[in-house]
């Protein structure tokens, strides 16, 4: 049972990381859009 909860924690952390990367990518695209 403990292994499962730690696996779920890893998944949640990865989802947070993916969301941060996604937000960052949008910011970069917005900045590139204003430059062009």
N, C-alpha and C positions, 0 to 999 in steps of 0.2 A: 504493500500500500504506500509506503514511504517513497519507493522508487517512482511510482506513478505520479505522486504530487510534485516531486522534483522535476520530472519530465514535463509536467504541465507548466511549471515555473519557467523552464527553459523556453517552451513554446511561447509563453506570454512575453518573455524578454525579447525573443526574436521578433515577435509581432511589433513590439514597441520600436525596436531598431529599424524594422522595415518601414514603419510609419514615419519615423524621423527622416530616413533616407528619402522617402517619397516627398515629404514636405520640403526638404532641402532641394530636391530636384526641381520642384515647382518654383521655388525662389530663384534658382539659377536661370531657369527658362524665362521667368519674368524679367530678370535683369538683362538677359541677352536680348529680349524683345525690345527693351527701352533703348539699348545701345544701337540697334539696327535702324 
